[in-house]
């Protein structure tokens, strides 16, 4: 069956003749008097850019590749009405100190206009350590909120109706424990679990290649994610049990092609594990979600989101034979690029973030976090967070870009670049398949090496001035000095409060029952056929701590040793 193309061959031939005439006359004359500034123009990920794009550049593109919003292959948007029917969720992340401090910030942000909550956790919580563990010293509550027991989760969401507000939890190695605590708190409050909405990050493979927060070896970590997804699909059907996180791949230097291709490779690996365990793709794929960066190359980022939707739809349809449209619909949370923020002339970060946020909207995101202008220094202050929220509100309410779905769709340049990016993504996915799959390559350090190489190339461009950072390596104002910055303070009493609470819990709970349940969890972990979530939920209700639960499995599976990257 022949596919419909967008332009007739006769029209393309005519455009080609007109372009040749323009190049011979107007362009040639202009180049003599005003040569172009660069010898080579390309996107951040190295895709060559032409001077001008015409219909000839998309002449062979099937009309079906463009399609319509909310219809396969979803190039033009995940939903038919997009922002006309529902604006993207403003989901600023918060997390610091004790649960009460973060809860206070939550309520401030809701009052300012935030429509969904998002939580950062401190390093001990991420690594499965209790706040009184010697390894946690100096890190409790510093870069996120400290969570030790389900009571901390209860404090975190005090006064917040979990049935009516969406909650995102940026938790990875210990995600299944925090999920268990969240469910236990909801049950304690009498909430209907089927009404809970939100997302866990819970993406283990990206930890080994980018964020570097892990507890167990690769395959047991993937098993925990499998158990979480399979349990959540029936227990909490509106919660996304994973957010596949390309953001972190970019944050360590990966380019836009790597961000999407690597995450799609991880998606394939996770889906294969769950299907092998006996679950149908359409029973869990609708709840897979994604987290991408919106970086500095404006048009490349817009096309990245469009290409990602098309690639994902085809993976789900052609590789896994998904039947439900919602199984093929890529839904994405976007954060603006923290790594683009500077301490020098830090107020420039407002403009950087606003442009990146606009790119995310034009690319069709479902929710967004905009960075605070002071985020290069510390956790954002309340004033910085309010400005970040206002940035999204201004884009949403004032500039009329949400009235038309995919307003750049059909642009010769945008469609050509979207296709070029899709082609490069498929090349990487083919290479991953030929080399044995994502899990094997994570264990071997292949992804890690590729990201390291990309980061090195980027830093070389910054050092040489080829990649511009305004105020830092170009248009530098030597007289401006360092502006005074009021940063968010750290609560020095945070650690002792968490330790006191832990001691009180251990003194009041049934320790014999906790010990028995931990032993049962360890025995279950020795078999790959038992889902570990029900036992974990029992444990948190018995007031077992996060550190105790994670330690029980560490004794079974051991810890992860990172391969050497040259």
C-alpha positions as CSV (number, residue, x, y, z in Angstrom):
1,X,0.0,0.0,0.0
2,X,1.5,3.3,-1.1
3,X,1.8,6.1,1.5
4,X,0.5,9.6,1.0
5,X,3.3,12.2,0.7
6,X,2.9,15.9,1.5
7,X,3.9,17.4,-1.9
8,X,3.6,16.4,-5.5
9,X,6.8,15.6,-7.5
10,X,6.0,18.5,-9.8
11,X,5.9,21.0,-7.0
12,X,9.2,19.7,-5.6
13,X,10.9,19.9,-8.9
14,X,9.7,23.5,-9.3
15,X,11.0,24.4,-5.8
16,X,14.3,22.9,-6.6
17,X,14.7,25.1,-9.7
18,X,13.7,28.2,-7.7
19,X,16.2,27.4,-5.0
20,X,19.0,26.8,-7.5
21,X,18.3,30.2,-9.1
22,X,18.3,31.9,-5.6
23,X,21.6,30.2,-4.7
24,X,23.2,31.4,-7.9
25,X,22.0,35.0,-7.6
26,X,20.9,36.4,-4.2
27,X,22.9,34.0,-2.0
28,X,26.1,34.1,-4.0
29,X,26.1,37.9,-4.0
30,X,25.4,38.0,-0.3
31,X,28.2,35.6,0.6
32,X,30.7,37.7,-1.3
33,X,29.9,40.8,0.7
34,X,29.0,39.2,4.0
35,X,30.4,35.7,4.6
36,X,28.7,33.4,7.1
37,X,30.2,33.4,10.6
38,X,30.8,29.6,10.8
39,X,32.0,27.0,8.4
40,X,29.7,24.4,9.9
41,X,26.3,24.8,11.4
42,X,24.8,21.9,13.4
43,X,22.6,21.1,16.4
44,X,24.0,20.4,19.8
45,X,23.9,16.7,19.0
46,X,25.8,17.1,15.8
47,X,23.0,17.0,13.2
48,X,24.0,19.3,10.2
49,X,21.8,22.3,9.6
50,X,21.0,23.8,6.2
51,X,20.8,27.5,5.5
52,X,17.1,27.2,4.6
53,X,14.5,24.4,4.5
54,X,11.9,24.0,1.8
55,X,9.2,21.6,0.9
56,X,11.9,19.6,-0.9
57,X,13.4,18.6,2.5
58,X,10.2,16.8,3.6
59,X,9.0,15.7,0.1
60,X,9.4,12.0,0.9
61,X,8.0,12.2,4.4
62,X,4.7,10.2,4.6
63,X,1.8,12.3,5.7
64,X,1.1,9.5,8.2
65,X,4.3,10.4,10.1
66,X,2.8,13.8,10.8
67,X,-0.7,12.7,11.6
68,X,-2.9,14.4,14.1
69,X,-2.7,15.1,17.9
70,X,-3.7,12.2,20.0
71,X,-3.5,9.7,17.1
72,X,-0.8,7.3,16.2
73,X,2.2,7.9,15.9
74,X,1.5,10.9,18.2
75,X,4.1,13.2,16.6
76,X,1.8,16.2,17.1
77,X,0.9,15.6,20.7
78,X,-0.2,13.0,23.2
79,X,-3.8,14.1,23.3
80,X,-6.4,15.3,20.8
81,X,-7.0,18.6,22.5
82,X,-3.7,19.1,24.3
83,X,-3.6,22.4,26.3
84,X,-7.1,23.5,25.1
85,X,-8.5,20.6,27.1
86,X,-6.0,20.5,30.0
87,X,-3.0,22.7,30.6
88,X,0.3,21.0,31.5
89,X,0.7,20.4,35.3
90,X,2.9,22.9,37.1
91,X,5.0,20.5,39.2
92,X,7.8,22.3,41.0
93,X,10.0,19.9,43.0
94,X,10.6,20.5,46.7
95,X,12.4,18.6,49.4
96,X,14.7,19.6,52.2
97,X,15.2,19.0,55.9
98,X,12.5,17.2,57.9
99,X,9.1,16.3,56.4
100,X,7.5,19.3,58.2
101,X,9.8,21.8,56.4
102,X,9.0,20.3,53.0
103,X,5.3,20.2,53.8
104,X,5.4,23.9,54.6
105,X,7.0,24.5,51.1
106,X,4.3,22.4,49.5
107,X,1.6,24.5,51.0
108,X,3.3,27.7,49.9
109,X,3.7,26.4,46.3
110,X,0.0,25.3,46.2
111,X,-1.0,28.8,47.3
112,X,1.2,30.3,44.6
113,X,-0.5,28.3,41.9
114,X,1.2,24.9,41.7
115,X,-1.1,22.1,40.5
116,X,0.9,19.0,41.4
117,X,3.5,18.1,44.0
118,X,7.0,16.7,43.5
119,X,9.4,15.5,46.1
120,X,13.2,15.4,46.3
121,X,14.7,13.0,48.9
122,X,18.0,13.3,50.7
123,X,21.0,11.2,49.8
124,X,20.6,8.7,52.7
125,X,17.0,8.0,51.7
126,X,18.0,7.5,48.1
127,X,20.7,5.1,49.1
128,X,18.6,3.1,51.6
129,X,20.2,4.4,54.7
130,X,18.5,5.5,58.0
131,X,19.3,9.0,59.3
132,X,21.3,7.5,62.2
133,X,23.5,5.4,59.9
134,X,27.2,6.5,60.2
135,X,27.2,6.8,56.4
136,X,24.4,9.4,56.5
137,X,26.4,11.8,58.6
138,X,26.3,15.4,57.2
139,X,23.8,14.5,54.5
140,X,20.5,14.2,56.4
141,X,17.9,16.6,54.9
142,X,20.6,18.5,52.9
143,X,19.6,18.0,49.2
144,X,16.1,16.6,49.8
145,X,13.7,15.5,52.6
146,X,14.7,12.8,55.1
147,X,12.4,9.8,55.2
148,X,13.0,6.9,57.7
149,X,9.6,5.5,58.4
150,X,6.0,5.7,57.1
151,X,5.3,8.3,59.9
152,X,7.7,10.6,58.0
153,X,5.6,10.2,54.9
154,X,2.5,11.0,56.9
155,X,4.2,14.2,58.2
156,X,5.3,15.0,54.6
157,X,1.7,15.1,53.3
158,X,0.1,16.4,56.5
159,X,-3.1,18.4,55.6
160,X,-2.8,17.4,51.9
161,X,-5.6,15.3,50.3
162,X,-3.9,12.5,48.5
163,X,-7.0,11.6,46.5
164,X,-7.2,15.0,44.9
165,X,-3.6,16.1,44.2
166,X,-1.0,14.4,42.0
167,X,2.2,13.5,43.8
168,X,5.6,12.8,42.2
169,X,8.3,11.1,44.1
170,X,11.9,11.5,42.8
171,X,13.1,8.3,44.3
172,X,15.1,5.5,42.6
173,X,17.1,2.7,44.4
174,X,14.7,2.7,47.4
175,X,11.6,3.5,45.4
176,X,9.7,0.4,46.2
177,X,10.0,1.1,50.0
178,X,8.9,4.8,49.7
179,X,6.0,3.6,47.5
180,X,5.0,1.1,50.2
181,X,5.1,3.9,52.8
182,X,3.0,6.1,50.6
183,X,0.4,3.3,50.2
184,X,0.4,2.5,53.9
185,X,-0.2,6.2,54.8
186,X,-3.1,6.4,52.3
187,X,-4.6,3.3,53.8
188,X,-4.2,4.6,57.3
189,X,-6.1,7.8,56.2
190,X,-8.9,5.7,54.6
191,X,-8.1,6.9,51.1
192,X,-9.2,4.9,48.1
193,X,-6.0,3.6,46.5
194,X,-7.6,3.6,43.1
195,X,-7.9,7.4,43.3
196,X,-4.2,8.1,44.1
197,X,-2.4,9.8,41.3
198,X,1.2,10.5,40.8
199,X,4.6,9.2,39.6
200,X,7.6,7.5,41.1
201,X,10.9,8.0,39.2
202,X,12.1,4.5,40.1
203,X,14.3,4.1,36.9
204,X,17.3,1.9,38.0
205,X,19.3,1.6,34.7
206,X,19.7,5.4,34.4
207,X,21.2,5.4,37.9
208,X,24.1,3.1,36.9
209,X,24.9,5.2,33.8
210,X,24.2,8.7,35.0
211,X,23.0,9.7,38.5
212,X,25.2,7.1,40.3
213,X,22.8,6.4,43.2
214,X,22.5,2.7,43.7
215,X,22.2,-0.1,46.3
216,X,22.1,-3.4,44.6
217,X,23.6,-5.0,41.4
218,X,21.9,-4.2,38.1
219,X,19.7,-7.3,37.7
220,X,18.2,-7.3,41.3
221,X,17.5,-3.6,40.9
222,X,15.5,-4.3,37.7
223,X,13.7,-7.1,39.5
224,X,12.6,-4.6,42.2
225,X,11.3,-2.3,39.5
226,X,9.4,-5.2,37.8
227,X,7.8,-6.1,41.1
228,X,6.8,-2.5,41.7
229,X,5.2,-2.0,38.2
230,X,3.3,-5.3,38.4
231,X,2.0,-4.6,41.9
232,X,1.1,-1.0,41.2
233,X,-0.8,-1.9,38.0
234,X,-3.6,-3.4,40.1
235,X,-3.2,-1.9,43.6
236,X,-2.8,1.8,42.5
237,X,-3.9,1.9,38.9
238,X,-3.6,5.7,38.5
239,X,0.0,5.9,39.8
240,X,2.8,5.9,37.3
241,X,5.3,3.4,38.9
242,X,8.2,4.7,36.8
243,X,9.4,7.8,35.1
244,X,12.1,6.9,32.6
245,X,14.5,9.7,33.2
246,X,16.4,10.9,30.2
247,X,16.9,14.2,32.1
248,X,19.8,12.7,34.1
249,X,21.5,11.4,31.0
250,X,21.6,14.9,29.6
251,X,22.6,16.3,32.9
252,X,25.9,14.4,32.8
253,X,26.7,15.5,29.3
254,X,24.6,13.3,27.0
255,X,23.2,14.9,23.9
256,X,19.6,14.9,22.7
257,X,19.9,11.8,20.6
258,X,21.5,9.8,23.4
259,X,18.9,11.1,25.9
260,X,16.0,9.6,23.9
261,X,17.8,6.6,22.4
262,X,19.2,5.3,25.7
263,X,16.0,5.8,27.5
264,X,14.1,3.9,24.8
265,X,16.6,1.1,25.1
266,X,15.9,1.0,28.9
267,X,12.2,1.0,28.2
268,X,12.6,-2.0,25.9
269,X,14.5,-3.9,28.6
270,X,12.0,-3.2,31.3
271,X,9.1,-4.2,29.1
272,X,10.8,-7.5,28.2
273,X,11.3,-8.3,31.9
274,X,7.7,-7.6,32.8
275,X,6.3,-9.5,29.8
276,X,8.6,-12.5,30.6
277,X,7.1,-12.5,34.1
278,X,3.7,-13.0,32.6
279,X,2.1,-9.6,32.2
280,X,0.5,-8.3,29.0
281,X,2.0,-5.1,27.5
282,X,-1.4,-3.4,27.5
283,X,-1.8,-4.1,31.3
284,X,1.1,-1.9,32.3
285,X,2.4,0.2,29.4
286,X,-0.4,2.9,29.8
287,X,1.2,3.8,33.1
288,X,4.8,4.2,31.9
289,X,5.9,7.8,32.0
290,X,9.0,9.8,31.0
291,X,11.1,12.7,32.3
292,X,13.2,14.7,29.8
293,X,15.2,17.8,29.9
294,X,14.5,21.0,28.0
295,X,17.9,22.3,27.1
296,X,19.4,25.2,25.3
297,X,19.2,24.2,21.6
298,X,15.6,25.5,21.2
299,X,14.5,23.8,18.0
300,X,16.4,20.6,18.6
301,X,14.6,20.2,21.9
302,X,11.2,20.7,20.4
303,X,12.0,18.2,17.7
304,X,13.4,15.8,20.3
305,X,10.0,15.6,22.0
306,X,8.2,15.0,18.8
307,X,10.6,12.4,17.6
308,X,10.5,10.6,21.0
309,X,6.7,10.3,20.8
310,X,7.0,8.7,17.3
311,X,9.8,6.3,18.3
312,X,7.9,5.2,21.4
313,X,4.7,4.6,19.6
314,X,6.4,2.5,17.0
315,X,8.3,0.5,19.7
316,X,5.1,-0.3,21.5
317,X,3.1,-1.1,18.4
318,X,5.6,-2.9,16.2
319,X,7.9,-4.6,18.8
320,X,5.5,-5.4,21.6
321,X,2.2,-5.5,19.6
322,X,0.4,-3.2,22.0
323,X,-3.3,-2.7,21.0
324,X,-4.4,0.1,23.3
325,X,-3.7,3.7,22.1
326,X,-2.8,4.7,25.6
327,X,0.0,2.0,25.6
328,X,1.6,3.9,22.7
329,X,1.1,7.4,24.0
330,X,4.3,8.8,25.5
331,X,3.6,11.2,28.4
332,X,6.4,13.4,29.5
333,X,7.4,15.5,32.5
334,X,10.0,18.2,31.6
335,X,12.5,20.1,33.7
336,X,14.5,23.0,32.4
337,X,18.2,22.5,32.3
338,X,19.9,22.9,35.7
339,X,23.3,22.4,34.1
340,X,22.8,25.5,31.9
341,X,22.4,27.7,35.0
342,X,25.3,29.9,36.0
343,X,26.5,31.5,39.2
344,X,28.0,34.4,37.3
345,X,25.2,37.0,36.4
346,X,22.8,34.5,37.9
347,X,19.8,36.7,37.0
348,X,20.4,35.6,33.4
349,X,19.0,32.2,34.5
350,X,15.5,33.6,34.4
351,X,15.8,34.2,30.7
352,X,17.4,30.8,30.1
353,X,14.7,29.0,32.0
354,X,11.8,30.9,30.3
355,X,13.1,30.0,26.8
356,X,13.7,26.4,27.8
357,X,10.2,26.2,29.3
358,X,8.7,27.6,26.1
359,X,10.5,24.9,24.1
360,X,8.9,22.3,26.4
361,X,5.5,23.7,25.8
362,X,5.9,23.9,22.0
363,X,7.2,20.3,22.2
364,X,4.0,19.1,23.9
365,X,5.0,18.3,27.6
366,X,2.4,17.1,30.1
367,X,4.0,18.6,33.2
368,X,6.9,20.8,33.9
369,X,9.4,22.0,36.6
370,X,11.1,25.3,35.9
371,X,14.4,25.9,37.7
372,X,14.9,28.7,40.2
373,X,17.3,31.4,39.2
374,X,19.4,30.7,42.3
375,X,19.5,26.9,41.8
376,X,23.2,27.0,40.8
377,X,23.9,27.9,44.5
378,X,21.5,25.8,46.6
379,X,17.9,24.7,47.0
380,X,15.8,27.5,45.6
381,X,14.4,30.1,48.0
382,X,10.7,30.7,48.2
383,X,11.0,33.9,46.1
384,X,13.0,32.0,43.4
385,X,10.4,29.3,43.3
386,X,7.6,31.7,43.0
387,X,9.3,33.3,40.0
388,X,9.8,29.9,38.5
389,X,6.1,29.2,38.8
390,X,5.2,32.6,37.4
391,X,7.4,31.8,34.4
392,X,5.0,28.9,33.5
393,X,1.9,30.9,34.3
394,X,3.0,33.7,32.0
395,X,3.6,31.2,29.1
396,X,0.3,29.6,29.9
397,X,-1.9,32.7,30.4
398,X,-0.3,35.6,28.5
399,X,1.3,34.8,25.2
400,X,-1.4,32.7,23.5
401,X,0.8,29.7,22.5
402,X,-1.5,27.2,24.0
403,X,-4.5,28.0,21.6
404,X,-3.1,25.9,18.7
405,X,-1.9,22.4,19.1
406,X,1.6,21.7,17.8
407,X,1.9,25.2,16.2
408,X,5.2,24.5,14.6
409,X,4.0,21.3,13.0
410,X,4.4,21.4,9.2
411,X,7.4,23.7,9.4
412,X,9.9,22.5,6.8
413,X,12.7,22.8,9.3
414,X,10.9,21.3,12.3
415,X,9.6,18.3,10.3
416,X,13.0,17.7,8.7
417,X,14.8,17.9,12.0
418,X,12.3,15.7,13.7
419,X,12.8,13.0,11.1
420,X,16.6,13.4,11.3
421,X,16.5,12.9,15.0
422,X,14.2,9.9,14.7
423,X,16.6,8.3,12.2
424,X,19.6,8.8,14.6
425,X,17.6,7.4,17.5
426,X,16.8,4.2,15.6
427,X,20.5,3.8,14.7
428,X,21.5,3.8,18.4
429,X,18.6,1.4,19.3
430,X,19.8,-1.0,16.5
431,X,23.3,-0.9,17.9
432,X,22.1,-1.7,21.4
433,X,20.1,-4.6,20.1
434,X,23.1,-6.0,18.2
435,X,25.4,-5.7,21.2
436,X,23.1,-7.7,23.4
437,X,20.6,-5.3,25.0
438,X,20.5,-2.6,27.5
439,X,21.0,-4.5,30.7
440,X,24.1,-6.3,29.4
441,X,25.5,-2.9,28.1
442,X,24.9,-1.2,31.4
443,X,26.8,-4.0,33.2
444,X,29.6,-3.6,30.7
445,X,29.7,0.2,31.0
446,X,28.9,0.9,27.3
447,X,26.3,3.6,28.0
448,X,28.6,5.2,30.7
449,X,31.4,5.4,28.2
450,X,29.2,7.1,25.5
451,X,28.0,9.7,28.0
452,X,31.5,10.4,29.2
453,X,32.7,10.9,25.7
454,X,29.8,13.3,24.9
455,X,30.4,15.3,28.1
456,X,34.1,15.6,27.3
457,X,33.3,16.9,23.8
458,X,30.8,19.5,25.3
459,X,33.2,20.8,27.9
460,X,35.9,21.2,25.2
461,X,33.5,23.4,23.3
462,X,32.8,25.5,26.4
463,X,36.5,25.9,27.1
464,X,37.2,27.0,23.6
465,X,34.3,29.4,23.5
466,X,32.6,27.5,20.6
467,X,29.7,26.8,23.0
468,X,28.6,30.2,24.3
469,X,27.5,30.9,27.9
470,X,26.5,34.6,28.0
471,X,28.3,36.5,30.8
472,X,30.6,33.5,31.4
473,X,32.7,33.0,28.2
474,X,31.2,35.7,26.0
475,X,29.9,39.2,26.7
476,X,31.7,39.1,30.0
477,X,31.1,42.1,32.2
478,X,34.4,42.4,34.3
479,X,32.9,45.2,36.3
480,X,29.8,43.5,37.5
481,X,31.4,41.5,40.3
482,X,29.5,38.8,42.2
483,X,26.0,39.8,43.1
484,X,24.8,39.1,46.6
485,X,22.7,36.0,46.6
486,X,20.4,35.0,49.5
487,X,20.4,31.2,49.5
488,X,18.2,28.7,51.2
489,X,19.5,27.9,54.7
490,X,20.2,24.4,56.0
491,X,18.6,23.3,59.3
492,X,21.4,22.1,61.5
493,X,18.9,20.5,63.9
494,X,17.5,18.2,61.2
495,X,19.7,15.2,61.8
496,X,19.1,15.0,65.6
497,X,15.4,15.3,65.1
498,X,15.3,12.4,62.7
499,X,17.6,10.3,65.1
500,X,15.3,11.1,68.0
501,X,12.3,9.9,66.0
502,X,14.0,6.7,64.9
503,X,14.9,5.9,68.5
504,X,11.3,6.5,69.6
505,X,9.9,4.2,66.8
506,X,12.3,1.4,67.7
507,X,11.4,1.6,71.3
508,X,7.7,1.5,70.8
509,X,7.2,-1.0,67.9
510,X,7.1,-4.9,68.1
511,X,10.7,-5.6,67.3
512,X,10.3,-9.3,67.2
513,X,7.6,-9.0,64.5
514,X,9.8,-6.6,62.5
515,X,12.7,-9.1,62.7
516,X,10.5,-11.9,61.5
517,X,9.1,-9.9,58.6
518,X,12.7,-8.9,57.5
519,X,13.7,-12.5,57.5
520,X,10.7,-13.4,55.4
521,X,11.5,-10.6,52.9
522,X,15.1,-11.9,52.6
523,X,13.8,-15.4,51.9
524,X,11.4,-14.1,49.3
525,X,14.2,-12.2,47.6
526,X,16.1,-15.5,47.0
527,X,13.3,-16.5,44.6
528,X,12.7,-14.5,41.4
529,X,9.1,-15.6,41.3
530,X,7.8,-13.8,44.4
531,X,6.7,-10.2,44.3
532,X,8.3,-8.3,47.1
533,X,5.9,-5.4,47.4
534,X,3.2,-7.1,49.7
535,X,5.8,-8.1,52.3
536,X,7.4,-4.6,52.1
537,X,4.0,-3.0,52.8
538,X,3.6,-5.3,55.8
539,X,7.1,-4.2,57.0
540,X,6.5,-0.4,56.8
541,X,3.1,-0.8,58.6
542,X,5.0,-2.6,61.4
543,X,7.3,0.4,61.5
544,X,10.4,-1.2,59.9
545,X,12.7,1.6,58.8
546,X,13.8,2.2,55.2
547,X,17.3,1.4,56.1
548,X,16.4,-1.9,57.7
549,X,14.4,-3.1,54.7
550,X,17.1,-2.1,52.2
551,X,19.8,-3.8,54.3
552,X,17.8,-7.1,54.5
553,X,18.0,-7.3,50.7
554,X,21.6,-6.1,50.6
555,X,22.5,-9.2,52.6
556,X,20.9,-11.4,49.9
557,X,22.0,-9.6,46.7
558,X,25.2,-7.8,47.7
559,X,26.1,-4.3,46.5
560,X,27.0,-2.8,43.1
561,X,30.5,-2.3,41.9
562,X,30.9,0.2,39.1
563,X,32.9,-0.9,36.0
564,X,36.0,1.1,35.2
565,X,35.4,3.8,32.6
566,X,38.5,5.0,30.7
